[in-house]
Amino acid sequence: MADTAKLSIIIPTLDEAATIEALLAQLSPWNAQGVELLVVDGGSLDETVSRASSLASRVIVSEAGRARQMNTGAREARAGHLLFLHADTRLPRDADRLIASALSSEHCWGRFDVRLEGRHPLLPIIAWAMNLRSRLTGIATGDQAIFMTREAFAAAGGFPDQPLMEDIEMSRRLKHQSSPSCLRARVTSSGRRWERAGAWRTLLLMWQLRWRYWRGTPADDLARAYRHVR
């Protein structure tokens, strides 16, 4: 598909009626300046699709599964630069400029630092640890708004078709092409899953899951352990 936009923002959704309008409203000035907004819905039972339809460049219906939805969005995207954004994450005001600058250097992919929004006193510490770990390992998570060139996405084979850790595996693939551009500008992501299940409990579970994944446990098995805190 010919590049007719400078950046495509791909937003996978599933029952995000409470958040999608605010996100797209924040992004609407960029849309007017040539940024493509693609909402890829995985079968929402609420009003996500109808609320997104008037604000997004396009709403695409896909098979459920974040990796499948992001891959579908990437195939439909028109720009040479791709940004994968969670529906509960907000970008810094100059994110489009920062991405363009980051991808014009020696990096073919990157991510932002993250700030977790919420009332729990541990959230700033968790965000700090996420950013530090990412900078030390070169591994990014979806909360950090991963971006890349279309060529890097294709060379990596897209996101792996697995129900969990697709962002970790994609980072591993992309690291074979270049180190990530670790931007210190922060996206703001919801801390709802940390507060809903308990910050300490969720933190320990996430570390356990990553450790088991690193040791070779299949993502399908890990997803069953994670489902109750999503």
C-alpha positions in Angstrom: 0.0 0.0 0.0 1.4 3.4 -1.0 2.5 5.7 1.8 0.0 8.5 2.0 0.4 9.4 5.6 3.4 10.4 7.7 2.5 8.2 10.6 -0.1 5.5 11.2 -1.3 5.0 14.8 -2.8 1.6 15.3 -5.1 1.2 18.3 -6.3 -2.4 19.1 -9.6 -2.3 21.1 -11.9 -4.6 22.9 -14.8 -3.1 24.9 -13.1 0.3 25.2 -16.2 2.5 24.9 -15.2 4.3 28.1 -11.8 5.4 26.8 -11.8 5.5 23.0 -13.5 8.9 22.4 -11.1 10.7 24.7 -8.1 9.2 23.1 -9.3 9.9 19.5 -10.2 13.5 20.5 -6.7 14.0 21.8 -5.3 12.7 18.5 -7.7 14.6 16.2 -5.3 17.5 15.6 -2.7 15.1 14.3 -5.3 13.4 12.1 -5.9 16.8 10.5 -2.2 17.1 9.8 -1.9 13.8 8.1 -1.5 11.2 10.8 -3.7 8.1 10.2 -5.8 6.8 13.1 -6.7 3.2 12.8 -8.9 1.6 15.4 -8.8 -2.2 15.1 -11.6 -3.8 17.0 -11.6 -7.4 18.2 -15.3 -7.9 18.6 -16.4 -5.4 21.2 -19.8 -5.9 22.8 -20.1 -2.3 23.9 -20.2 0.9 21.9 -16.5 1.1 21.0 -17.0 0.8 17.3 -19.8 3.3 17.0 -18.0 5.9 19.2 -14.8 5.5 17.2 -16.3 5.6 13.8 -16.7 9.4 13.5 -13.3 10.2 15.0 -10.9 7.6 13.5 -9.5 7.6 10.0 -10.9 4.0 9.8 -12.3 1.4 12.1 -11.3 -2.1 11.1 -13.0 -5.3 12.5 -10.5 -8.1 13.2 -10.2 -11.4 14.8 -9.8 -11.0 18.6 -6.3 -11.0 20.1 -4.1 -8.0 20.5 -1.3 -9.3 18.3 -3.7 -10.3 15.5 -5.4 -6.9 15.7 -2.1 -5.0 15.6 -1.0 -7.1 12.6 -4.2 -6.4 10.8 -3.8 -2.7 11.4 -0.3 -2.7 10.2 -1.3 -4.4 6.9 -4.0 -1.8 6.4 -1.8 1.2 7.4 -0.8 3.7 4.7 2.3 5.3 6.4 5.9 4.3 6.5 6.0 4.7 10.3 3.8 2.7 12.6 2.9 3.4 16.2 1.0 0.8 18.3 -1.1 2.5 21.0 -3.2 1.1 23.8 -6.6 2.7 24.1 -5.9 3.8 27.7 -2.6 5.4 26.9 -2.0 9.1 26.1 0.9 10.4 24.0 3.0 13.5 24.7 2.0 16.5 22.6 5.0 16.3 20.3 5.1 12.5 19.9 4.8 12.6 16.1 7.8 14.8 15.8 9.8 12.7 18.3 9.0 9.5 16.4 10.0 11.0 13.1 13.3 12.2 14.6 14.0 8.8 16.3 13.4 6.8 13.2 15.5 9.0 11.0 18.6 8.1 13.0 20.3 4.7 13.4 17.2 3.2 15.0 14.4 1.4 13.2 12.2 1.1 16.2 11.7 2.5 19.7 9.3 3.4 22.6 8.5 6.1 25.1 9.1 6.1 28.8 5.8 5.6 30.7 4.0 7.2 33.6 1.2 5.2 35.3 -1.9 7.2 36.1 -3.7 6.4 39.3 -3.9 6.9 43.1 -1.8 4.0 44.3 1.5 5.2 45.8 3.5 2.4 44.2 2.6 3.4 40.6 5.4 6.0 40.2 7.9 3.4 41.4 6.6 0.7 39.1 6.8 3.1 36.1 10.3 4.1 37.1 11.3 0.4 37.3 9.6 -0.4 33.9 11.5 2.4 32.2 14.8 1.4 33.8 14.4 -2.2 32.9 13.5 -1.4 29.3 16.5 0.9 28.9 18.9 -1.8 30.3 17.5 -4.7 28.3 16.2 -3.1 25.1 12.9 -4.8 25.7 9.7 -2.7 25.4 6.1 -3.3 26.6 2.9 -2.2 24.9 2.3 0.4 27.6 5.3 2.3 26.3 3.8 2.9 22.9 6.1 0.9 20.6 6.8 2.4 17.2 8.8 1.2 14.2 9.3 1.6 10.5 7.1 -0.4 8.1 10.3 -2.2 6.9 11.3 -3.2 10.4 7.8 -4.5 11.1 7.9 -6.6 7.9 11.4 -7.9 8.6 10.3 -9.0 12.1 7.4 -10.9 10.6 4.9 -8.8 12.6 3.8 -9.5 16.1 3.8 -13.2 17.0 0.3 -14.8 17.1 0.3 -15.5 20.9 -2.1 -14.3 23.6 0.5 -12.8 25.9 4.1 -11.4 25.8 3.6 -10.4 22.1 5.4 -7.1 22.9 8.3 -8.9 24.5 8.8 -11.2 21.6 8.4 -8.4 19.1 11.1 -6.5 20.9 13.4 -9.5 20.7 12.9 -9.7 16.9 13.4 -6.0 16.4 16.6 -6.0 18.4 18.2 -8.1 15.6 17.7 -5.1 13.4 18.7 -2.2 15.7 18.7 -1.2 19.3 15.6 0.7 20.3 15.3 4.5 20.5 14.4 4.8 24.2 12.7 8.2 24.3 12.5 9.9 27.7 9.3 11.7 26.8 6.5 10.0 28.7 3.3 8.5 27.6 0.6 8.3 30.3 -0.9 4.9 30.7 -3.8 3.8 33.0 -2.8 2.1 36.2 -6.2 0.4 36.4 -5.0 -3.2 36.2 -2.5 -2.5 39.0 -5.1 -0.9 41.2 -7.9 -3.5 40.4 -5.9 -6.6 41.3 -3.5 -5.0 43.9 -0.2 -3.4 42.9 2.1 -5.8 44.8 0.2 -8.8 43.6 0.2 -7.7 40.0 3.9 -6.7 40.2 4.9 -10.1 41.5 2.8 -11.9 39.0 4.2 -9.9 36.0 7.8 -10.7 37.1 6.9 -14.4 37.5 5.3 -14.5 34.0 8.3 -12.8 32.4 10.7 -15.1 34.2 8.7 -18.2 33.1 8.5 -16.9 29.5 12.3 -16.3 29.4 12.7 -19.9 30.6 10.6 -21.2 27.7 7.0 -21.5 29.1 4.6 -21.2 26.2 2.6 -18.0 26.0 -0.7 -19.9 26.0 0.1 -21.3 29.5 1.1 -17.9 30.8 -2.1 -16.3 29.5 -4.2 -18.6 31.7 -2.2 -17.4 34.8 -2.6 -13.8 33.8 -6.3 -13.8 32.8 -7.6 -13.0 36.2 -5.7 -9.7 36.5 -6.3 -8.3 33.0 
